Amino acid sequence: MKRKIVLSMSLIVFLNTSALAKDELISIDKVSIDSQVQKDESGIGSTKRVSAKEIKIFSSAELLNPYKAVSLEPGVDIRTNDPFGMDVTHKIRGKSDRNIGETLEGLPLKGIGPGGGLATLMDIENISSVSVEKGAIKADSGFGYGSDNGMVDMKIKKPSKDLAVELKQSLGSYNFSKTYMRVDSGEMADIAKVFVSASLTEADKFKGSGKSPKRKNFAIGVASTSDQLIEWEVYGIYNDEQKHNYRGLTYAQSKDLSKYKNLDYNKVKNGTNDDGNYYDNNKQDFQTYTILAKLKAPLSSDSSLSFRPYFLNDKGYSYTGNGSNGTVIDWLVDHNTFGGVLEYEKNLDSSKIKLGYWYQEDEPPGPPTSRKIRDANLDFKKWERVVKVKKNHTFSAPFLTYEHIFDKTIVEAGLKYLWLSSPNLVSYNTTGITDGSYDSALSQASAVDFTLPSNTYEVFLPNIGLTHYLNDDSYIKVSYGRNYNTPAYSFGGSMINIFHTKIAKNEAKLQEMWADLKPEESDNFDIGYSFSGEKSAFETTLFYSKVKNVGGNFYDPVYNLEIFQNSAEAESYGLEVAGEYKILHNLLLKASATYNKYAFTTDIQSASNSYIATKGNQLPDVPLFYGNISAEYNINGYKIAPIVRYLGKRYVDVTHNYNIDANYLVDLSISKDFTIDKHKLEFSLSCTNLLDEEYISTINASDININPNTTYIVGAPRTFFASLGYKY
C-alpha cells in the first residue's frame, strides 16, 4: 500500500526494519523528500518540520533567525523587534517562551535569563531543518526549562561526504552586512569528515544610536564516515554577540507612531538623571562557548545505544539604565550548563521501543546572583546583590516511548518522570564590598542576609497519540500529553527587596515563599484531520490546554503581600487551519490561520478585599486571530515568494480597557540559482515589511497587567536585503 502522508524520519527508519514490501519503502521515502508540505509526523502532538530548502525560499537574503522558518505554521506567532531577527518574540498557541522551549539537536543548551540566545547561537546556513512541536510534547523531546509553550528544535547540517565550499555575502539597509564561509572536507579515508564555518554580522539599529547586532560566529563539526559501524558527531560553536537595546514607548506614544516611532535612547548625555537613558547604558555583550556530541552504537541488527552529551558556557553582561535616578544595573553572567541524554532503542516486528535518561545541571541566572549598580558614566557605585550558589539547578528524567503499527493505525505513547531541583542560594549583605569580579565580591562577603534552600519537585509527564489513515490521502490524529515549565523564578529577582522592605528581614517567611513555588503543568489535547492530494493539501487541528500553577505577581492572603508565585489557573483552546493549492505547475499558494482563546479561568485576588476581573478575558499581547498567506512562484528559474501576515488586535491589560490595533505585514523574497558543472551561484533579494507598516510588535505586559503603564516595542520598518552566494 502506497501512502502519500509524510512520516517522521524516526518512523521511516522504523518502517525500514519492518516486514513491509521493498517497493512500499521506496514510495514512502520518495514522498518524504518530494512532498511540497511537511505533514504531521507522529501520533504525539503536532509536529512540523521546515527544511533548509523552504527556509531559503522564504528568507533567502536575510537568513539570521530560525524562527522565521516556522513563522508560517498555524499556532506560531513570531514578531521581530528588529529588522534582522536578532530580537524576536515568539508565542506558540498564546504561550510565550521565556527563552525556553528551544533545542539544538534535541539538546536544551540555553536556559532562562540574559545572554546570547540559542536561536542565534549557530548560523542558520548551518541548519538543515527547523521543527516545531505543539500540544503534547513527546517523552524523548521537551528537555530543558520547560515545554508548555511548545518546542522549537534545530538540526545541524552535517559534514558533507564530499568536498564542498560555500561563501556568502549579504548586504542590507541600516549598514547591514553578513559575511559567511563554510568548508567541508568530505570523507577523509575512513577516519572522519569535517566542516568549518565562520561568519561576521554587523548592522546599525534602525532607530537611535548603536549597533544591533555586532556578531562573530565560528563553528566546527566532525563526524564519522559512512563506512564506520559506530556513528559519532562532535560540534563546537563560539558565538560573540553584542547589541544595543531598543527603547520602548509609553501607551500614549504607541498611539501616535507617526510622531514617536523613531524615539529611542539618548544619543548624548546631558548631565541629569536622564543619562540612565543614554544609549550606551542600555546594551548587552555575551560570549558563548558550546560543545555537543552524539555517539550511536548498534547492539544488534535491531537495537542500538546512543549518548548525546553537551556543555555551554555563557559569559558577559547586560546594562539596563534607569532614567529616573541616573543609575545603570550591570547584570553579570558567567554560568555553565552541562548534561546528556542516554537512549536505548529496539525495533520489534511492528513496534519500536525507546528507553532513555536525561540529566542536566546548570548555574543561575534564574534567579540573578550578581548585579552591580553603576552611575550614568558607568562608574561603580555598589553591589546590588551578591548571591552564592551552593547547589545548581538540576534536572533528572528517565523516559520511555513506544510505537506500534496496527494496519492503518499508528499508536505512540510515552512517559517521562522528571525530578527538578531549584538552586540553593546564600544572599550576602553587600555593604563594604568593593568593585571587582563576582569571585572577588564573594571573597569579601561575610554577613549573610538569608539562605534559600534547594527544593525538589516531581512532575509526571505522560502522553499518548493515535494516527489513523483513512486512505492514501488523508488521516485523523488525536493526542494527549502533559507538559511543564519550571517554577516562577521571577520571585528570585525580587527576593532581596521582599526580604528588606516587605517582611522585616524574616528569613523563615522568605523561605516559605520560596518553597511555595511550583512547576507549571498543562494537560494538552489535540484532534486533527489532514488531507494531501496531487494539487492541494489541507489540515486542521482543534486544541485545548488546561494549565495550572501559572506564574504571576499575585496577592497571597497568607503573607498579606503581592508576590510572584505559581497559583493561577488558565486554559487555552482554539482552531488551527492550514492549506495549499497548486494553481499552476509553477505557482503554489499557501495559507494558515489560527483562532486562539487563552485566558485565566478565575478572577485574580489583587489585595485582601479586591479582585481583578480576569476570568475569561484574553491575556495581554495574545491575539485572538492571526494568520498568513504566502505563495511560491517559479518563472524562468526565478523563485518569487510573497508573504502577507495578519496579527489581530491585542489587549494591553487583562481587563480589556486598552488595546493595540491589528496590523498587516508584507514580505517579499526573490532568488535565482545559476549552475555550471559543480559550481553554483545563488542570488537573492528580499524586503521585510514591504509596505513600511507602522505598528507595535511586542507589548511588555504581565499576564495580569491592569493598566497601560508598560512598554511597547516598535516593529521593524521596511528593510531591504541582497545576497550573493557561491557553492562548490
DARAGI-V521812 format. One record per backbone hydrogen bond with DSSP energy under -0.5 kcal/mol. NH is the residue of the N-H (numbers start at 1). CO is the residue of the C=O. E is the energy in kcal/mol with one decimal. If there is no record, write none. Layout:
# DARAGI-V521812
nh	co	e
NH	CO	E
NH	CO	E
This chain:
# DARAGI-V521812
nh	co	e
3	1	-0.5
4	472	-1.6
8	41	-1.4
12	8	-2.5
13	9	-2.5
14	10	-1.9
15	11	-3.1
16	12	-2.2
17	13	-0.7
17	14	-1.2
18	15	-1.5
24	21	-0.6
25	21	-1.4
26	22	-1.9
27	23	-1.6
28	24	-2.4
29	25	-2.6
30	26	-2.4
31	27	-2.3
32	28	-2.1
33	29	-1.1
33	30	-0.6
34	30	-2.5
35	31	-2.2
39	37	-0.7
45	43	-0.5
46	134	-2.0
48	132	-2.3
50	130	-3.3
51	49	-0.5
52	128	-1.8
55	51	-2.2
56	52	-2.2
57	53	-1.5
58	54	-1.9
59	55	-1.7
66	119	-0.7
68	65	-1.1
69	66	-1.1
70	66	-0.7
70	67	-0.6
71	67	-0.5
71	68	-0.7
73	70	-1.5
76	73	-1.6
77	75	-0.6
77	91	-3.1
78	76	-0.6
79	89	-2.7
81	79	-0.6
81	87	-2.8
82	87	-0.6
85	82	-1.0
89	79	-2.6
91	77	-2.4
92	95	-2.1
93	75	-2.8
93	91	-0.5
95	92	-1.5
97	90	-0.8
100	97	-2.1
103	152	-2.5
104	107	-2.2
105	154	-3.1
107	104	-1.5
109	107	-1.7
120	117	-0.8
121	118	-1.3
122	118	-0.5
126	123	-2.0
127	124	-1.8
128	126	-0.5
128	155	-2.6
129	155	-1.0
130	50	-2.5
131	153	-2.7
132	48	-2.5
133	151	-2.9
134	46	-2.3
141	138	-1.7
147	484	-3.1
148	484	-1.6
150	147	-1.9
151	133	-1.9
152	101	-2.6
153	131	-2.5
154	103	-1.9
155	129	-2.5
157	126	-3.6
158	156	-0.7
164	184	-2.0
166	182	-3.1
167	726	-2.5
168	180	-2.4
169	724	-2.2
170	178	-2.8
171	722	-3.0
172	176	-1.7
173	720	-2.1
176	172	-0.9
176	173	-1.0
177	202	-2.2
178	170	-2.4
179	200	-2.4
180	168	-2.9
180	178	-0.5
181	198	-2.3
182	166	-2.7
183	196	-2.5
184	164	-3.2
185	194	-3.1
187	161	-2.3
188	192	-2.9
189	187	-0.9
191	188	-2.5
192	188	-0.9
193	223	-2.1
194	186	-0.5
195	221	-2.5
196	183	-2.1
197	219	-2.8
198	181	-2.2
199	217	-2.3
200	179	-2.0
201	215	-2.9
202	177	-2.4
203	213	-2.0
204	174	-2.9
205	210	-2.1
212	203	-2.0
212	213	-0.6
213	242	-0.5
214	242	-1.9
215	201	-3.1
216	240	-2.5
217	199	-2.3
218	238	-2.6
219	197	-2.4
220	236	-2.4
221	195	-2.5
222	234	-2.7
223	193	-2.6
224	232	-2.4
228	225	-1.2
231	229	-0.5
231	296	-2.2
233	294	-2.4
234	222	-2.6
235	292	-3.1
236	220	-2.6
237	290	-2.7
238	218	-3.0
239	288	-2.4
240	216	-3.0
241	239	-0.6
241	286	-2.8
242	214	-2.3
243	284	-2.1
244	211	-3.1
245	282	-2.4
249	712	-2.8
254	250	-2.2
255	251	-1.0
255	252	-0.6
256	253	-1.6
259	256	-1.3
260	256	-2.0
261	257	-2.3
263	260	-2.1
266	277	-2.2
275	272	-2.0
276	273	-2.0
277	274	-2.3
278	275	-1.8
279	266	-2.5
281	278	-2.0
282	279	-1.4
283	319	-0.6
284	243	-2.5
285	317	-2.3
286	241	-2.5
287	315	-3.3
288	239	-2.7
289	313	-2.4
290	237	-2.6
291	311	-2.4
292	235	-2.3
293	309	-2.1
294	233	-2.6
295	307	-2.1
296	231	-3.3
297	305	-3.0
299	303	-2.0
300	303	-1.6
303	300	-0.7
304	345	-2.2
305	297	-2.6
306	343	-2.9
307	295	-2.3
308	341	-2.4
310	339	-2.3
311	291	-2.4
312	337	-2.6
313	289	-2.6
314	335	-2.3
315	287	-2.4
316	333	-2.8
317	285	-2.1
318	331	-1.6
319	283	-3.2
320	329	-1.8
322	327	-3.1
323	321	-0.6
325	322	-0.5
326	273	-0.7
326	322	-1.4
327	322	-0.7
328	374	-2.6
329	320	-2.9
330	328	-0.6
330	372	-3.0
331	318	-2.7
331	329	-0.8
332	330	-0.7
332	370	-1.8
333	316	-2.5
335	314	-2.2
337	312	-2.6
338	361	-2.4
339	310	-2.0
340	359	-2.2
341	308	-1.3
342	357	-2.7
343	306	-2.6
344	355	-3.1
345	304	-2.5
346	353	-2.4
347	302	-3.1
348	351	-2.8
352	403	-2.1
353	346	-2.6
354	401	-2.5
355	344	-2.8
356	399	-2.8
357	342	-2.3
358	397	-2.4
359	340	-2.2
360	395	-2.2
361	338	-2.7
362	393	-1.8
363	336	-2.1
371	385	-1.7
372	330	-2.5
373	382	-3.2
374	328	-2.9
374	372	-0.5
375	379	-2.4
376	326	-0.7
378	375	-2.3
381	373	-2.5
382	373	-1.5
384	371	-2.4
385	371	-1.8
386	428	-0.5
387	369	-2.8
388	426	-3.1
390	388	-0.7
390	424	-2.9
391	424	-1.2
393	362	-2.2
394	421	-1.4
395	360	-2.7
396	419	-2.3
397	358	-2.7
398	417	-0.8
399	356	-2.6
400	415	-2.5
401	354	-2.6
402	413	-2.8
403	352	-2.6
404	411	-2.4
405	350	-2.1
406	404	-0.5
406	409	-3.6
407	405	-0.6
408	406	-0.6
409	406	-2.4
410	467	-3.2
411	404	-2.9
411	409	-0.5
412	465	-2.6
413	402	-2.7
414	463	-2.7
415	400	-2.5
416	461	-1.9
417	398	-2.1
418	416	-0.6
418	459	-2.8
419	396	-3.0
420	418	-0.5
420	457	-2.2
421	394	-2.4
422	455	-2.7
424	391	-1.8
425	423	-0.6
425	452	-2.5
426	388	-2.3
427	450	-2.7
428	386	-2.4
429	447	-3.1
433	430	-2.0
441	437	-2.1
442	438	-2.3
443	439	-1.9
444	440	-1.1
445	441	-1.4
448	446	-0.6
449	427	-2.7
450	427	-1.4
452	425	-2.9
453	451	-0.5
457	420	-3.2
459	418	-2.7
461	416	-2.7
461	459	-0.6
462	460	-0.5
463	414	-2.2
464	480	-2.8
465	412	-3.0
466	478	-2.8
467	410	-2.8
468	476	-2.7
469	408	-2.8
470	468	-0.6
470	474	-1.5
471	474	-1.4
475	530	-2.1
476	468	-2.4
477	528	-2.6
478	466	-2.2
479	526	-2.3
480	464	-2.7
481	524	-1.9
482	462	-2.1
483	522	-2.2
485	520	-2.1
486	145	-2.1
489	487	-1.8
491	488	-1.8
492	489	-1.2
493	489	-0.7
493	490	-0.6
494	490	-0.9
494	491	-0.9
495	491	-0.5
498	494	-2.6
499	495	-2.4
500	496	-2.2
501	497	-2.6
502	497	-0.6
502	498	-1.6
503	498	-1.6
505	499	-2.6
506	503	-1.0
507	505	-1.1
510	506	-1.9
511	507	-2.4
512	508	-1.8
513	509	-2.1
514	510	-2.2
515	511	-2.3
516	512	-1.4
517	513	-0.6
517	514	-1.0
520	485	-1.4
521	548	-1.8
522	483	-2.0
523	546	-2.4
524	481	-2.8
524	522	-0.5
525	544	-3.0
526	479	-2.2
527	542	-2.1
528	477	-3.4
529	540	-2.3
530	475	-2.6
531	538	-3.4
532	473	-2.8
533	536	-3.6
537	580	-2.2
538	531	-2.8
539	578	-2.7
540	529	-2.4
541	576	-2.5
542	527	-2.9
543	574	-2.2
544	525	-2.3
545	572	-3.0
546	523	-2.4
547	545	-0.6
547	570	-3.1
548	521	-2.9
549	568	-0.5
550	568	-2.7
552	565	-2.1
554	552	-1.3
554	563	-1.8
555	605	-1.6
556	561	-3.4
557	555	-0.5
560	556	-1.4
561	556	-1.5
563	554	-2.5
563	561	-0.7
565	552	-2.8
567	550	-1.3
567	565	-0.8
568	550	-1.7
570	547	-2.4
571	599	-2.6
572	545	-2.6
573	597	-2.5
574	543	-2.1
575	595	-1.8
576	541	-2.6
577	593	-2.6
578	539	-2.7
579	591	-2.5
580	537	-2.4
581	589	-2.6
582	535	-3.3
583	581	-1.3
583	587	-0.9
584	587	-1.5
587	584	-1.2
588	632	-2.4
589	581	-2.7
590	630	-3.2
591	579	-2.3
592	628	-2.4
593	577	-2.7
594	626	-2.7
595	575	-2.6
596	594	-0.5
596	624	-2.5
597	573	-3.0
598	596	-0.6
599	571	-2.3
600	614	-0.5
600	617	-0.6
601	569	-2.0
602	569	-0.5
604	612	-1.9
606	610	-1.8
607	610	-1.5
610	607	-0.8
612	604	-3.7
613	611	-0.5
614	612	-2.2
616	600	-2.7
617	614	-2.1
619	598	-2.2
621	651	-2.4
622	619	-1.4
623	621	-0.6
624	649	-0.7
626	594	-1.7
627	646	-2.1
628	592	-2.5
629	644	-2.3
630	590	-2.5
631	642	-1.7
632	588	-2.5
633	640	-2.7
634	586	-2.7
634	632	-0.5
635	633	-0.6
635	638	-2.4
638	635	-2.1
639	671	-3.0
640	633	-3.2
640	638	-0.7
641	639	-0.5
641	669	-3.0
643	667	-2.7
644	629	-3.0
645	665	-3.2
646	627	-3.1
647	663	-2.4
648	625	-2.1
650	660	-2.1
652	658	-2.4
653	658	-0.8
654	705	-3.4
656	653	-1.4
660	650	-3.2
663	647	-2.2
665	645	-2.2
667	643	-2.5
668	687	-2.5
669	641	-1.3
670	685	-3.3
671	639	-2.0
672	683	-2.4
673	637	-0.6
674	681	-2.9
676	679	-2.9
679	676	-2.7
680	727	-2.5
681	674	-3.2
682	725	-2.7
683	672	-2.9
683	681	-0.5
684	723	-2.4
685	670	-3.0
686	721	-2.2
687	668	-2.9
688	719	-2.2
690	666	-3.7
692	689	-2.2
695	693	-0.6
697	695	-0.6
697	713	-2.5
698	713	-1.1
700	698	-0.6
700	711	-2.6
701	699	-2.0
705	702	-1.6
710	708	-2.6
711	700	-0.6
712	249	-1.5
713	698	-2.9
714	712	-0.5
715	695	-2.6
716	80	-1.2
719	688	-2.0
721	686	-2.6
722	171	-2.7
723	684	-2.4
724	169	-2.2
725	682	-2.9
726	167	-3.1
727	680	-2.6
728	165	-2.4
